[in-house]
């Protein structure tokens, strides 16, 4: 039986074309699918292409559209007003090296923090009067006291009576002050380990005072023991610090203020001369405290030379000890005294 040829001379079968009409049932056409999705409210099908810009061209376009001006620094885009700091690995695995690596201003901040104590140590080396704040059983001072340091009565040491290395009680000379003895109290938040407080916006360092557990500052307490609170309605009978010493983690009331001579300190095993400089046992930090540069030891060497050969040492029992510049265990600013013996 012969096959009848299709019209056009083709012997192949042809497939029927799908209807494009949307009205026909079961039509697989794209228009029918899209219309059904639109009716159902479903989101349109996304393509497989990424919508995130790739490469520097896309990043530049994104940055140009941003409101904040952008600049390129070392191959990286940085908003203007920001600075980039490369964190370098610490040379040694210790706290000091890590602090240097993490803080660009480590040296100037350290020098600023210990400037008062460094000055007090240098003056003590020259005058022979060592004023320290420590717990009685300690072999080190928690604080080196300068003549600008405030007392519990809120007046500076220079506003108290003349003192020397034999002083026990140095009363205040300010009018109306009943303080009978100089007692050092923390003068700034750093003295009690609150290094974060000065970074607060609007913080006033001159107005800061150490607090008692009754929530009133020391200048609202009686300057003499037991330091009762003078605030109306407060039942506080004695000052109890709500802070700890940054050097030893002990309370303020566990400490005392000591006036020592070089000889008495040697007898007690306490450091004197250049050994009393902050970080005397750590040369790099000691140099930073003295000069701001860990490599510069010129000032330390000069002090060391003075420490070895005092220029005006007292040589006789009847020698009058000057109050200015001497090293015989005297104070600053007085006429001097002559030892008497029984």
C-alpha positions in Angstrom: 0.0 0.0 0.0 1.5 3.3 -1.1 1.7 6.3 1.2 -0.1 9.4 0.0 2.5 12.2 -0.1 1.6 15.4 1.8 1.0 18.6 0.2 4.2 20.3 -0.9 6.0 17.1 -1.6 7.2 16.5 1.9 7.1 13.0 3.3 7.7 14.1 7.0 5.0 14.5 9.5 4.5 18.0 10.9 3.7 18.8 14.5 0.7 21.0 15.2 1.6 24.5 16.4 0.5 25.4 19.9 -2.3 27.8 20.0 -1.4 31.3 21.2 -4.9 32.1 22.1 -5.3 32.7 25.8 -8.9 31.5 25.7 -8.1 27.9 25.0 -8.1 25.4 27.8 -4.8 23.7 28.7 -2.7 26.1 26.6 0.9 26.1 27.8 1.7 29.4 26.3 3.7 32.0 28.2 1.0 34.6 28.0 -1.4 32.3 29.8 1.1 31.6 32.6 2.0 35.3 33.1 -1.6 36.3 33.2 -2.4 33.6 35.8 0.5 34.8 38.0 -0.7 38.3 37.7 -4.2 37.3 38.8 -2.8 35.4 41.7 -0.7 38.4 42.8 2.5 36.3 42.9 5.9 38.1 42.3 7.4 37.9 38.9 10.1 35.3 38.4 13.6 36.7 38.7 16.4 35.8 36.4 19.6 34.0 37.5 21.8 37.1 37.0 23.2 38.9 40.1 21.8 42.3 40.9 24.8 43.3 43.0 27.3 45.4 41.2 30.6 43.6 40.6 34.1 45.1 40.2 35.3 48.6 40.9 32.9 50.2 38.3 29.9 49.1 40.2 31.5 50.1 43.6 32.4 53.5 42.2 28.9 54.1 40.9 27.5 53.2 44.4 30.0 55.5 46.1 29.2 58.4 43.7 25.5 58.1 44.6 26.3 58.3 48.3 25.9 61.6 50.1 29.2 61.4 52.0 32.3 62.2 49.9 34.6 59.2 49.4 38.3 59.2 48.7 40.7 56.4 47.7 43.5 55.7 50.2 46.0 53.0 49.5 43.7 51.2 47.1 40.7 51.4 49.6 37.7 53.7 49.5 37.4 55.7 52.7 34.7 58.3 53.7 36.2 61.8 54.2 36.8 62.6 57.8 37.7 59.1 58.7 41.3 57.9 59.1 42.8 54.6 58.4 45.2 52.9 60.9 47.1 49.8 60.1 47.2 47.4 63.1 50.6 45.9 63.1 51.4 42.7 65.1 53.1 43.4 68.4 56.9 42.7 68.4 56.7 40.9 71.7 53.8 39.1 73.3 53.4 41.3 76.4 51.0 44.0 77.6 53.2 47.0 76.8 53.9 45.8 73.2 50.2 45.2 72.6 49.3 48.6 74.0 51.8 50.3 71.7 50.4 48.3 68.7 46.8 49.3 69.5 47.4 53.0 70.4 49.2 55.4 68.1 49.3 58.0 71.0 50.6 55.5 73.6 53.7 57.5 74.5 52.2 61.0 74.9 49.2 59.6 76.8 51.5 57.8 79.2 53.7 60.8 79.8 50.6 63.0 80.4 49.2 60.4 82.9 52.4 60.3 85.0 53.7 63.9 84.6 52.7 64.9 88.1 54.3 61.8 89.7 57.4 62.2 87.6 57.8 65.8 88.7 57.3 64.8 92.3 59.9 62.1 92.1 62.5 64.5 90.6 61.7 67.2 93.2 62.1 64.6 96.0 65.5 63.6 94.7 66.6 67.2 94.9 65.1 68.2 98.2 65.3 64.9 100.1 61.6 65.0 101.1 59.7 62.1 99.8 55.9 62.3 100.1 54.1 59.1 99.3 50.7 57.6 99.7 50.6 53.9 100.5 49.4 51.2 102.8 51.6 51.0 105.9 52.8 47.5 105.2 53.8 48.2 101.6 57.3 48.4 100.3 56.2 50.7 97.5 54.2 53.9 97.1 50.8 53.8 95.3 51.1 57.6 94.6 54.0 60.1 94.5 52.6 63.4 95.9 53.5 66.7 94.4 52.9 70.1 96.1 50.0 70.7 93.7 48.2 67.5 94.8 44.9 68.1 96.7 44.2 67.1 100.2 41.0 65.6 101.6 40.1 69.1 102.6 40.2 70.0 98.9 43.3 72.3 99.2 46.7 71.7 97.6 49.7 70.7 99.6 51.3 74.1 98.8 48.3 75.7 100.7 49.3 73.8 103.9 51.9 74.6 106.5 55.6 74.2 105.7 56.7 70.6 105.9 59.9 68.6 106.1 60.9 64.9 106.1 60.1 64.7 109.8 56.6 66.0 109.4 53.7 63.9 110.7 50.8 66.4 110.5 50.8 69.3 108.1 47.7 71.5 108.8 46.0 73.6 106.2 46.6 77.4 106.2 43.5 78.4 104.2 41.1 80.7 105.9 38.1 78.8 107.4 39.6 75.4 106.8 39.8 73.2 109.9 42.1 70.5 108.3 44.7 69.4 110.9 46.8 67.1 108.7 47.4 66.8 105.0 45.8 63.6 103.6 46.1 62.9 100.0 42.9 61.9 98.1 42.5 60.8 94.5 42.6 64.0 92.3 41.3 62.5 89.1 39.4 59.5 87.7 42.6 57.8 86.5 43.8 57.6 90.1 41.0 55.1 90.8 41.2 53.3 87.5 38.2 55.0 85.8 40.1 55.8 82.6 36.9 55.8 80.5 35.3 58.7 82.4 37.4 61.6 81.0 36.3 60.4 77.5 32.7 61.3 78.2 31.4 64.3 76.3 31.2 67.4 78.6 33.3 65.8 81.4 34.9 68.5 83.6 38.1 67.2 85.1 38.4 70.3 87.4 35.1 69.5 89.0 35.6 65.8 89.6 35.9 64.7 93.3 36.2 61.2 94.8 33.0 59.8 96.4 32.0 58.2 99.6 29.6 55.3 99.7 27.0 57.8 100.9 27.2 59.2 97.4 28.6 62.6 98.5 32.1 63.6 97.5 35.0 64.0 100.0 34.8 67.8 100.0 31.3 67.5 101.7 32.9 65.6 104.6 34.7 66.8 107.6 38.4 67.1 106.8 39.4 65.5 110.1 38.8 61.9 111.2 36.4 60.2 111.1 35.4 62.4 108.2 31.6 62.7 109.0 29.4 63.8 106.1 28.3 67.4 106.4 25.4 67.1 104.0 22.0 67.9 105.6 20.0 64.7 106.2 23.0 62.3 105.6 23.7 59.8 108.4 27.2 59.0 107.1 29.4 58.8 110.2 32.8 58.3 108.4 34.1 58.5 104.9 34.0 55.1 103.2 35.4 55.1 99.7 33.3 53.7 96.9 36.4 53.3 94.8 39.7 51.4 94.9 43.3 52.5 94.4 44.4 51.9 90.8 47.8 50.7 92.0 46.8 48.1 94.6 43.0 47.6 94.5 42.7 48.6 98.2 40.3 51.2 99.6 41.4 54.8 100.4 41.0 54.4 104.1 43.6 51.6 104.1 46.3 54.1 103.0 48.2 56.8 104.7 50.2 59.8 103.6 53.9 59.6 104.6 56.6 62.3 104.8 60.0 60.5 104.6 63.6 61.4 104.3 66.1 59.6 102.1 67.7 57.9 105.1 64.4 56.8 106.6 63.3 55.3 103.3 66.5 53.4 102.9 66.1 52.0 106.4 62.5 50.8 105.5 63.7 49.3 102.2 61.8 51.9 100.1 63.1 53.2 96.8 64.9 56.6 96.7 66.5 58.8 94.0 66.1 57.6 90.5 64.7 54.3 91.7 61.6 56.3 92.8 60.9 57.5 89.2 57.8 55.9 87.7 58.6 52.7 85.9 62.2 52.8 87.1 62.5 49.0 86.5 61.2 49.3 82.9 63.6 51.5 80.9 61.3 52.0 77.9 58.4 53.2 80.0 60.7 55.1 82.3 62.1 57.1 79.4 58.6 57.8 78.1 57.6 59.1 81.5 60.6 61.4 81.6 60.9 62.6 78.0 58.0 61.1 76.0 60.4 59.1 73.9 61.3 55.5 74.9 64.7 55.8 73.1 65.7 59.0 74.8 67.4 58.4 78.2 69.3 61.7 78.4 67.2 63.0 81.2 67.5 59.8 83.2 71.3 59.8 82.8 71.4 63.4 84.1 69.3 62.5 87.1 71.4 59.4 87.7 74.5 61.6 87.8 72.9 63.9 90.3 71.8 61.0 92.3 75.3 59.6 92.5 77.0 62.9 93.5 74.7 65.3 95.3 75.8 68.9 94.7 74.7 70.2 98.1 74.7 67.3 100.5 74.7 68.0 104.2 78.0 67.1 105.7 77.9 68.2 109.3 75.6 68.0 112.3 75.5 71.8 112.7 74.9 72.6 109.1 71.7 74.6 108.5 69.5 72.6 106.1 68.0 74.9 103.4 64.4 74.4 102.4 65.0 75.2 98.7 67.0 72.8 96.6 68.6 70.9 99.4 68.7 67.1 99.8 68.8 67.0 103.6 65.2 66.1 104.2 63.5 69.5 104.2 60.5 71.1 102.7 60.1 73.7 99.9 59.7 77.4 100.5 60.8 77.8 104.2 63.8 79.5 105.9 65.4 76.2 107.0 66.0 74.6 110.4 69.0 73.7 112.5 69.0 70.3 114.3 69.1 70.5 118.1 70.2 67.7 120.3 69.6 66.9 124.0 
